[in-house]
Amino acid sequence: MSPISLDEQRRAFTSRRFLAMPLAGATAWLVVAAAGLLLPPRPAVWVLYGATGSIVYLGMLFSRITGEDFFRRGQPKNSFDTLFFYTVAMSLLVYAVAIPFFLADYTSLPLTVGILTGLMWLPLSWIIQHWVGVFHAVGRTGLLLAAWYLLPTQRFVVLPLLIVLLYGITIVVLERRWHGLPKAASPK
């Protein structure tokens, strides 16, 4: 049996729905916004760390609901799965940047975690050859930075809600993209 070419692997990876992780991200950031609205700063900080740290686990749960197979059991090994998991790991490593800024100014946390964890959308955009990841990463960065300066007393509410809004748009675009794929190439 011959190895699967990178082009074939990319086609297989690109044919996926990609709904579970954005649903997980939107859910987590909605929890962060609720905590920012209802809790004092210290508990809101812990909710942000816990909620954003749980996105990958929520993604695993949502993948069962959306029909996506998060672990691709029984499927041939795909190099783009490995690359995607590296981008997830990259998003976790950025906490090394967010934590020192948080210690200097706790209100920086929604900005740093929001922007840095959103960077994983850039390589995804390249992999699936679709603009949605660039839109999400660049839009997220610009909106969060502007809101951080414009609404300093509402950072734990407004910034997470902007992220949820971007996830909502991204989810719609991803679903349209997936439904527009040729039927033979679009497994759930």
C-alpha positions in Angstrom: 0.0 0.0 0.0 1.4 3.4 -1.0 1.5 6.3 1.5 -1.1 8.9 1.1 0.2 12.1 -0.5 0.1 15.4 1.4 -2.4 16.8 -1.2 -4.7 13.8 -0.5 -4.3 14.3 3.2 -5.1 18.1 2.8 -8.2 17.3 0.8 -9.4 14.8 3.5 -8.7 17.3 6.3 -10.3 20.2 4.4 -13.5 18.2 3.8 -14.3 18.3 7.5 -17.0 20.4 9.2 -14.8 22.1 11.8 -17.8 23.0 14.0 -17.0 21.4 17.3 -14.0 23.6 18.3 -15.7 27.0 17.5 -18.8 25.9 19.4 -16.6 25.0 22.3 -14.7 28.3 22.1 -18.0 30.3 21.9 -19.4 28.4 24.9 -16.3 28.9 27.0 -16.0 32.7 26.2 -19.8 33.1 26.9 -19.1 31.6 30.4 -16.2 34.1 30.8 -18.5 37.0 29.9 -21.1 35.8 32.4 -18.5 35.6 35.1 -17.2 39.0 34.2 -20.7 40.4 34.6 -21.7 38.5 37.8 -18.5 37.9 39.7 -15.8 40.0 41.4 -12.5 40.2 39.6 -10.6 37.4 41.4 -13.2 34.7 40.7 -13.7 36.0 37.1 -10.0 35.5 36.5 -10.2 31.9 37.6 -13.3 31.3 35.5 -11.4 32.7 32.4 -8.4 30.4 33.0 -10.7 27.4 33.6 -13.1 28.1 30.7 -10.4 28.8 28.1 -8.4 25.8 29.4 -11.4 23.6 28.8 -12.0 24.5 25.2 -10.3 21.4 23.8 -12.3 19.2 26.2 -15.6 20.9 25.2 -14.5 20.4 21.6 -14.2 16.7 22.2 -17.8 16.7 23.7 -19.2 18.8 20.9 -17.6 16.6 18.2 -19.9 13.8 19.4 -22.9 16.0 18.9 -21.8 17.5 15.5 -20.9 14.0 14.2 -17.2 14.9 13.9 -14.8 12.3 15.0 -12.3 14.3 17.1 -9.7 11.5 17.3 -10.3 10.1 13.8 -10.2 6.5 15.1 -9.8 4.0 12.4 -8.8 6.6 9.8 -5.4 6.8 8.1 -2.9 9.1 9.9 -3.2 12.6 8.5 -0.3 15.1 8.8 -2.7 18.0 9.0 -4.3 16.5 12.2 -0.9 16.6 13.7 -0.3 20.2 12.6 -3.7 21.2 14.0 -2.9 19.7 17.4 0.4 21.6 17.3 -1.6 24.8 16.8 -3.7 23.9 19.9 -0.5 23.3 21.9 0.8 26.7 20.6 -2.4 28.3 22.0 -1.7 26.8 25.4 1.9 27.9 25.4 0.9 31.5 25.0 -0.2 31.5 28.6 3.5 32.1 29.2 2.9 35.6 27.7 -0.5 36.2 29.3 0.4 35.3 32.9 3.2 38.0 33.4 1.0 40.7 31.9 -1.9 39.5 34.1 0.3 39.8 37.2 1.0 43.4 36.3 -2.6 44.2 35.3 -5.3 41.6 35.8 -7.6 43.3 33.2 -5.1 42.4 30.5 -6.1 38.8 30.7 -9.1 38.8 28.3 -7.0 40.7 25.8 -3.9 38.5 25.9 -5.7 35.2 26.2 -8.3 36.3 23.7 -5.8 37.4 21.1 -3.1 34.8 21.6 -5.4 31.8 21.6 -7.1 33.1 18.5 -3.8 32.9 16.5 -4.4 29.2 15.8 -7.0 30.3 13.2 -4.3 31.6 10.9 -2.7 28.2 10.2 -6.1 26.6 10.0 -7.1 29.1 7.3 -4.0 28.1 5.3 -4.6 24.4 5.7 -8.3 24.5 4.6 -7.5 27.2 2.0 -10.4 29.4 3.1 -10.4 33.0 4.4 -12.5 32.3 7.5 -9.4 31.7 9.8 -7.7 34.9 8.7 -11.0 36.8 9.2 -11.4 35.3 12.7 -7.8 35.9 13.8 -7.4 39.4 12.4 -10.9 40.5 13.4 -10.4 39.1 16.9 -7.1 40.9 17.3 -8.4 44.3 16.1 -11.7 44.2 17.9 -10.2 43.1 21.2 -7.5 45.7 21.1 -9.9 48.5 20.3 -12.4 47.4 23.0 -9.6 47.0 25.5 -8.7 50.7 25.1 -12.3 52.0 24.6 -14.0 50.2 27.4 -11.5 49.7 30.2 -14.1 49.1 32.9 -15.9 46.4 31.0 -12.9 44.3 29.7 -14.1 41.0 31.3 -17.6 41.3 29.7 -17.1 43.1 26.4 -14.0 41.3 25.1 -15.4 37.9 25.7 -18.7 38.9 24.0 -16.8 40.2 21.0 -15.0 36.8 20.8 -18.4 35.0 21.0 -19.7 37.3 18.2 -16.8 36.4 16.0 -17.3 32.7 16.8 -20.9 33.1 15.7 -19.9 34.6 12.4 -17.2 32.0 11.9 -19.5 29.1 12.7 -22.0 30.3 10.0 -19.2 30.7 7.5 -17.8 27.3 8.3 -21.2 25.6 8.0 -21.8 27.3 4.6 -18.3 26.2 3.5 -19.0 22.6 4.6 -22.4 22.5 2.9 -20.8 23.8 -0.3 -18.3 21.0 -0.5 -18.9 18.2 -2.9 -21.1 15.6 -1.1 -18.6 12.7 -1.7 -15.9 14.7 0.0 -17.8 15.9 3.0 -18.0 13.3 5.8 -19.5 14.3 9.1 
